[in-house]
Amino acid sequence: MYYLKCKHCNHLNEVKSEYLVVCGLCNRKLEDNFKDWKVKHPEKSFEDFQREVCLTEEQVKKGDMMKPTRKRGNKKGLIAGGIGGILVILMVVLVLNGMKDGYDELSGDNDTPVLEQAWYTGTYAGGLSLATPKAMKSEGNVTDELPEEVRSLVKEMQTFSYEGDDLEFTYLYTEYAPEVGQVDLEKAVNERLNQLKNQPRVFDLKNDIAYVEEGDLSGVVMQGTYVQRGTEYEFKVTLYTTGLKLYQFISSNKKGDDTARGVVRRIYDSLKISGHGTSESGGTK
């Protein structure tokens, strides 16, 4: 088997056909897709593309995400490792000291246990308000980066993420164009489950699903565990939809980490969507 790693969310997409253009996790265009590659290499075949551009199953198992630069001059091939990689969606990696300094200022005294600190409460896309140990980082409106055939159906798509305290938390907000009609929550849930089950190097996935109603918000909560590289993790995925708006919240951390659990619980307890009611635990009554 061969895989293409999405440069936006790090998801590994299995390459079964030459028509794979969009990431199966974040729905953004894969920069190394066969269609664009073929334009630059008209004399080569799909099999050449798999060998020269894609990651092999052996590389994925070993965690080697770098292809030879001789074959792929613009492929950085860097692994954005971290706890709960299965659920990473458009995670922002802080590489500039200036960003880190800004984080430190917002988080206060780092010697104080995170659950005892004063957190940053921010307002984000879609009228969302929630508190996190540090302000979540944003990629802004990423609609322009979507494939042209999908772009016209999406009015706005923004992502925000927090990574620290041995956990990852991501918020993805999407507002669709009127011609979409209505967000299919059941389809979104099934897609999330398939993505989880098909993630390489993930075993023993267990999950529970609960459908909830919060005022005029329809929602679903998925919680469970999985094993990756011999370590067991727990995850939570919460989706809300109203009309053409879709709110998605994803968290993951090592199982049994009470501090990380407390951080996730406190984030969800603070969650508020303007004009809509949510329970204290983010729709997990």
C-alpha positions in Angstrom: 0.0 0.0 0.0 1.0 3.6 -0.6 0.1 6.8 1.2 0.1 10.5 0.7 0.6 12.7 3.8 -1.5 15.8 3.9 0.7 18.8 4.6 -2.2 20.6 6.4 -3.3 18.0 8.9 -0.7 15.3 8.6 -3.3 12.7 7.8 -2.1 9.6 5.8 -4.3 9.1 2.8 -4.1 5.6 1.2 -3.4 6.0 -2.6 -5.6 3.5 -4.4 -6.3 5.4 -7.5 -5.1 8.4 -9.6 -8.2 10.4 -8.6 -7.2 11.1 -5.1 -7.0 14.9 -4.9 -8.5 15.9 -1.5 -7.5 14.8 2.0 -10.0 12.4 3.5 -9.7 14.1 6.9 -9.6 17.9 6.4 -11.0 18.0 2.8 -8.2 20.2 1.6 -6.3 19.7 -1.6 -3.3 17.4 -1.4 -0.3 19.3 -2.8 1.4 16.1 -4.1 -1.7 14.7 -5.9 -1.2 12.6 -9.1 -3.2 14.9 -11.3 -0.8 17.9 -10.8 2.3 15.6 -10.8 1.3 14.1 -14.1 1.3 17.6 -15.7 5.0 18.0 -14.8 5.8 14.3 -15.7 3.6 13.4 -18.7 5.9 10.5 -19.6 5.4 8.7 -16.3 2.7 6.4 -15.0 0.6 6.2 -11.9 2.9 3.4 -10.7 5.8 5.7 -11.1 4.0 8.3 -9.0 3.4 5.7 -6.2 7.0 4.7 -6.1 8.5 8.2 -6.4 6.1 10.4 -4.4 4.1 8.2 -2.0 5.1 6.7 1.3 5.2 2.9 1.4 3.5 0.9 4.1 6.9 -0.1 5.5 7.9 3.6 5.9 4.6 4.3 7.7 5.1 1.4 10.1 8.6 2.6 10.9 7.5 6.2 11.2 9.8 7.3 8.4 7.8 10.0 6.6 10.7 11.4 4.4 11.0 10.5 0.8 14.4 10.9 -1.0 14.9 14.5 -2.0 16.3 13.2 -5.3 12.7 12.2 -6.2 10.8 15.0 -4.5 12.5 18.3 -4.4 9.7 20.2 -2.7 8.8 17.5 -0.1 10.0 18.5 3.4 8.8 15.2 4.8 8.8 16.3 8.4 6.8 14.4 10.9 4.6 16.5 13.1 4.7 14.0 15.9 2.7 14.2 19.1 0.2 12.5 21.4 -3.0 11.4 19.6 -1.8 11.9 16.1 -4.8 10.0 14.9 -7.0 13.0 15.6 -4.8 15.9 14.5 -6.7 18.2 12.2 -4.8 21.2 10.9 -2.7 21.5 14.0 -0.6 24.6 14.2 3.1 24.0 15.0 4.7 26.9 16.9 8.2 27.3 15.5 8.9 30.9 16.2 10.2 32.1 19.5 8.0 35.1 19.3 4.9 32.9 19.3 6.2 30.9 22.2 6.9 34.0 24.2 3.4 35.2 23.5 2.1 31.8 24.8 4.1 32.1 28.0 2.7 35.6 28.7 -0.9 34.3 28.3 -0.3 31.2 30.4 1.1 33.0 33.4 3.4 31.2 35.8 4.4 27.9 34.3 5.5 26.5 37.7 1.8 26.6 38.8 -0.2 23.5 38.0 -2.2 24.1 34.8 -5.5 23.4 36.5 -4.8 26.0 39.1 -3.8 28.7 36.6 -6.0 31.5 35.3 -6.8 30.5 31.7 -7.3 32.5 28.5 -10.9 32.9 27.4 -11.2 33.6 23.7 -13.9 34.2 21.1 -13.5 32.2 17.9 -15.3 31.7 14.6 -19.0 30.9 14.6 -19.6 32.8 17.8 -17.7 30.2 19.9 -16.3 31.2 23.3 -14.1 28.8 25.4 -11.2 28.8 27.8 -7.9 27.1 27.3 -4.6 27.3 29.2 -3.2 29.4 26.4 -4.9 31.1 23.4 -5.6 28.7 20.6 -3.7 29.4 17.4 -5.6 30.1 14.2 -4.9 29.4 10.5 -7.6 31.9 9.6 -10.1 31.3 6.8 -8.7 28.4 4.8 -11.5 28.3 2.2 -9.2 29.5 -0.6 -7.0 26.5 -0.1 -9.8 24.0 -0.8 -10.0 22.4 -4.2 -11.9 24.5 -6.7 -14.7 21.9 -7.0 -15.3 22.1 -3.2 -14.6 25.8 -2.7 -17.9 27.0 -4.0 -19.8 24.9 -1.5 -18.0 26.3 1.5 -18.6 29.9 2.7 -16.1 29.8 5.6 -13.8 27.3 7.1 -11.5 28.1 10.1 -9.4 26.0 12.4 -8.0 26.7 15.8 -5.8 24.5 17.9 -4.1 24.1 21.3 -1.3 21.7 22.0 0.3 21.3 25.4 0.0 19.7 28.8 0.2 16.3 27.1 -2.9 16.7 25.1 -4.2 18.1 21.8 -7.4 20.0 21.3 -8.7 21.3 18.0 -11.7 23.3 16.9 -12.9 23.3 13.3 -15.7 25.6 12.2 -17.3 25.3 8.8 -20.2 27.2 7.2 -21.5 25.9 4.0 -23.1 27.7 1.0 -26.9 27.7 0.8 -26.9 25.3 -2.1 -25.7 22.6 0.2 -29.1 22.5 1.8 -28.4 21.2 5.3 -25.4 19.7 7.0 -25.6 15.9 7.1 -24.6 15.1 10.7 -24.9 11.3 10.3 -22.6 11.4 7.3 -20.1 13.5 9.1 -20.1 11.1 12.0 -19.6 8.1 9.7 -16.7 9.8 7.9 -15.0 10.5 11.2 -15.3 6.9 12.3 -13.9 5.6 9.0 -11.0 8.0 9.3 -10.2 6.7 12.8 -10.5 3.1 11.8 -8.3 3.4 8.7 -5.5 5.4 10.4 -2.2 3.5 10.0 -0.6 2.0 13.1 -3.7 2.3 15.2 -5.1 -0.8 16.9 -7.9 -1.9 19.2 -10.1 1.2 18.5 -13.1 1.3 20.9 -15.7 4.0 20.9 -19.2 5.0 22.1 -21.6 7.3 20.3 -24.3 9.5 21.8 -26.6 11.8 19.9 -27.6 15.0 21.7 -29.9 18.0 21.3 -28.9 21.3 22.7 -31.6 23.9 21.9 -31.6 24.2 18.2 -28.2 22.4 17.9 -28.1 18.8 16.8 -25.0 17.1 18.1 -23.1 13.9 18.5 -20.4 12.9 20.9 -17.9 10.1 20.2 -15.6 8.9 23.0 -13.2 6.0 23.1 -9.7 4.6 23.2 -7.1 3.3 20.8 -3.6 1.8 20.9 -0.7 3.4 19.0 2.9 2.3 19.2 2.1 0.2 22.3 0.5 3.2 24.2 -3.2 3.5 24.9 -4.8 6.9 24.2 -8.3 8.2 24.8 -10.1 10.6 22.5 -13.3 12.7 22.3 -14.9 14.1 19.2 -17.9 16.4 19.5 -19.9 17.7 16.6 -22.7 20.3 16.6 -24.7 21.4 13.6 -27.4 24.0 13.0 -28.5 24.9 9.5 -25.4 25.3 7.4 -23.0 25.5 10.3 -20.8 22.7 11.6 -18.8 22.9 14.8 -16.2 20.2 15.5 -14.1 19.7 18.6 -11.4 17.0 18.9 -9.2 16.1 21.8 -6.8 13.3 22.6 -4.4 12.4 25.4 -2.8 9.4 27.0 -5.2 7.2 28.9 -5.1 7.6 32.6 -3.5 11.1 32.5 -5.7 12.8 35.1 -4.2 16.2 34.5 -4.9 16.0 30.8 -8.4 14.7 31.5 -9.0 17.7 33.8 -7.8 20.1 31.2 -10.1 18.6 28.5 -13.1 18.7 31.0 -12.5 22.3 31.9 -12.2 23.3 28.2 -15.6 21.6 27.5 -17.2 23.1 30.6 -16.3 26.6 29.3 -17.7 26.0 25.8 -20.4 28.5 24.7 -21.8 29.1 21.3 -23.5 32.5 20.9 -27.2 32.2 20.5 -27.2 28.5 21.3 -27.4 26.5 24.5 -24.8 23.9 25.4 -24.6 21.7 28.5 -21.7 22.2 30.9 -19.7 19.3 29.4 -20.0 20.3 25.8 -23.1 18.2 25.0 -22.4 15.2 27.1 -25.3 15.3 29.5 
